Amino acid sequence: MYSLSSSSRISLPSFTITTLTFLLALCLCTLLTSPVQALTLTAPTESNGWTQNGDQIISWTPDASDPETIVVKLIIPLPTIRSPTILSNSVNTSTGSYIYDQPTPADFSGAGYGPKTVLQPGDGYEVILVDHNGKILADSNFTVSTGTSTVTATSVPTYNFIPGKRDD
């Protein structure tokens, strides 16, 4: 057992006002210059995923500090790889949404389309919104359930999913 006598002292480092002012200024500069993730992904989310069939919506709340355009990626949990599919290379951030025109089995026969994956029920899906430098602005994990979406696509995105090739 240890005991301290009345003559024992614990010495603490002494700081001057200048040192404390410098440390406070350093903390404030770090907080003010740290990037703030302003863009907020609102769909899909863990509690509100997608259905297996039909078009799907990806939505976010934009902020004035966001880049003008973003890249929208989807990770489809395949048994051997987890590679992002670029759904669009340039979506106007201020629109606040993107509609994923999901391929149907009939799309598989198109020349030059390459392999496409129709969504299968399950966990492990992820939407990622990135800037053109590859910095992740927002992401969300979600589940795909059975059923059909009522979302209607207004444009057809470019599909360039190549199994085994990572786009990030």
C-alpha positions as CSV (number, residue, x, y, z in Angstrom):
1,M,0.0,0.0,0.0
2,Y,1.3,3.4,-0.9
3,S,0.8,6.5,1.2
4,L,1.7,10.1,0.7
5,S,3.3,12.0,3.5
6,S,2.4,15.6,4.0
7,S,5.8,16.6,2.5
8,S,5.1,14.6,-0.8
9,R,4.3,16.8,-3.8
10,I,3.0,16.1,-7.2
11,S,4.4,18.5,-9.7
12,L,2.3,19.7,-12.6
13,P,3.7,21.3,-15.7
14,S,3.3,25.1,-15.5
15,F,1.7,26.8,-18.5
16,T,1.9,30.4,-19.2
17,I,-1.0,32.4,-20.6
18,T,0.8,32.5,-23.9
19,T,1.0,28.7,-24.1
20,L,-2.7,28.3,-23.2
21,T,-3.7,31.0,-25.7
22,F,-1.7,29.2,-28.4
23,L,-3.3,25.8,-27.6
24,L,-6.7,27.3,-27.7
25,A,-6.1,29.0,-31.0
26,L,-4.7,25.7,-32.4
27,C,-7.8,23.8,-31.3
28,L,-10.1,26.4,-32.9
29,C,-8.2,26.4,-36.2
30,T,-8.4,22.6,-36.3
31,L,-12.2,22.7,-35.8
32,L,-12.7,25.5,-38.3
33,T,-10.6,23.9,-41.0
34,S,-11.9,20.4,-40.6
35,P,-14.1,19.3,-43.5
36,V,-17.8,19.2,-42.6
37,Q,-19.9,16.6,-44.3
38,A,-22.8,18.8,-45.3
39,L,-24.5,16.5,-47.8
40,T,-26.9,14.1,-46.0
41,L,-28.1,10.9,-47.7
42,T,-31.8,10.5,-47.0
43,A,-32.6,7.4,-49.1
44,P,-32.0,4.5,-49.1
45,T,-31.2,4.1,-45.4
46,E,-30.9,1.1,-43.0
47,S,-34.5,1.6,-42.0
48,N,-35.8,2.4,-45.5
49,G,-34.2,0.2,-48.1
50,W,-35.1,-0.7,-51.7
51,T,-37.3,-3.4,-53.2
52,Q,-36.1,-6.0,-55.5
53,N,-37.9,-4.9,-58.7
54,G,-38.5,-1.5,-60.3
55,D,-36.7,1.8,-60.3
56,Q,-35.1,3.0,-57.1
57,I,-34.5,6.5,-55.7
58,I,-31.3,7.8,-54.1
59,S,-32.0,11.1,-52.4
60,W,-30.0,13.6,-50.3
61,T,-30.2,17.0,-48.7
62,P,-27.8,19.3,-50.5
63,D,-25.9,22.1,-48.9
64,A,-24.3,25.2,-50.4
65,S,-20.8,23.9,-49.5
66,D,-21.3,20.8,-51.7
67,P,-19.6,20.4,-55.1
68,E,-21.7,21.3,-58.1
69,T,-21.8,17.7,-59.3
70,I,-21.2,14.3,-57.6
71,V,-20.6,10.7,-58.6
72,V,-23.2,8.1,-57.5
73,K,-22.0,4.6,-56.8
74,L,-23.8,1.4,-55.7
75,I,-22.1,-1.5,-54.0
76,I,-23.9,-4.8,-54.8
77,P,-22.9,-7.6,-52.4
78,L,-21.8,-10.4,-54.7
79,P,-20.5,-13.6,-53.3
80,T,-16.8,-13.1,-54.3
81,I,-16.4,-9.3,-54.7
82,R,-17.7,-6.1,-53.3
83,S,-17.0,-3.6,-56.1
84,P,-18.7,-0.3,-56.6
85,T,-20.8,0.2,-59.7
86,I,-20.8,3.8,-61.0
87,L,-24.5,4.7,-61.6
88,S,-23.7,8.2,-62.8
89,N,-20.4,10.2,-63.2
90,S,-22.1,13.5,-63.0
91,V,-25.3,14.3,-61.0
92,N,-26.2,17.9,-60.3
93,T,-26.0,18.0,-56.5
94,S,-28.7,20.6,-56.1
95,T,-31.3,18.3,-57.5
96,G,-31.3,16.3,-54.3
97,S,-32.1,13.0,-56.0
98,Y,-31.2,10.4,-58.6
99,I,-33.3,7.6,-59.9
100,Y,-31.6,4.3,-60.5
101,D,-33.3,2.8,-63.6
102,Q,-32.7,-0.8,-62.5
103,P,-31.9,-3.2,-65.4
104,T,-34.3,-6.1,-66.0
105,P,-33.4,-9.5,-67.3
106,A,-34.3,-8.4,-70.8
107,D,-31.5,-5.8,-70.6
108,F,-28.9,-8.6,-70.3
109,S,-29.2,-9.4,-74.0
110,G,-28.2,-5.9,-75.2
111,A,-24.9,-5.8,-77.2
112,G,-22.2,-4.0,-75.3
113,Y,-24.0,-3.8,-72.0
114,G,-21.8,-6.2,-70.1
115,P,-23.0,-8.1,-67.1
116,K,-25.8,-6.5,-65.0
117,T,-27.0,-7.6,-61.6
118,V,-30.7,-7.4,-60.9
119,L,-31.1,-6.6,-57.2
120,Q,-31.6,-9.7,-55.0
121,P,-33.2,-9.6,-51.5
122,G,-30.6,-9.3,-48.8
123,D,-28.2,-7.1,-46.8
124,G,-24.9,-5.6,-47.7
125,Y,-26.0,-3.0,-50.3
126,E,-24.4,0.4,-50.1
127,V,-24.9,3.8,-51.9
128,I,-21.9,6.1,-52.0
129,L,-21.9,9.7,-53.1
130,V,-18.4,11.0,-53.9
131,D,-16.9,14.1,-55.3
132,H,-14.8,14.0,-58.5
133,N,-11.6,13.6,-56.4
134,G,-12.9,10.4,-54.9
135,K,-13.7,11.9,-51.5
136,I,-16.8,10.2,-49.9
137,L,-19.4,12.8,-49.2
138,A,-22.1,10.5,-47.9
139,D,-22.9,6.8,-47.8
140,S,-25.6,4.5,-46.5
141,N,-25.9,0.7,-46.0
142,F,-29.3,-0.8,-46.7
143,T,-31.3,-3.9,-47.4
144,V,-33.2,-5.0,-50.5
145,S,-36.6,-6.7,-49.8
146,T,-39.0,-8.5,-52.1
147,G,-41.5,-6.3,-53.9
148,T,-41.8,-3.7,-56.6
149,S,-41.0,0.0,-56.4
150,T,-43.4,2.6,-57.6
151,V,-40.7,5.1,-58.6
152,T,-40.6,6.0,-62.3
153,A,-37.3,6.8,-64.0
154,T,-37.0,9.9,-66.0
155,S,-33.6,9.2,-67.5
156,V,-31.5,6.1,-68.3
157,P,-28.2,6.0,-66.4
158,T,-24.9,4.6,-67.8
159,Y,-24.1,1.1,-66.5
160,N,-20.4,0.1,-66.4
161,F,-20.2,-2.6,-63.9
162,I,-17.4,-5.0,-64.5
163,P,-17.1,-7.8,-62.0
164,G,-13.7,-7.8,-60.2
165,K,-12.9,-4.2,-61.3
166,R,-12.9,-1.6,-58.5
167,D,-13.8,2.0,-59.5
168,D,-12.8,3.7,-56.3
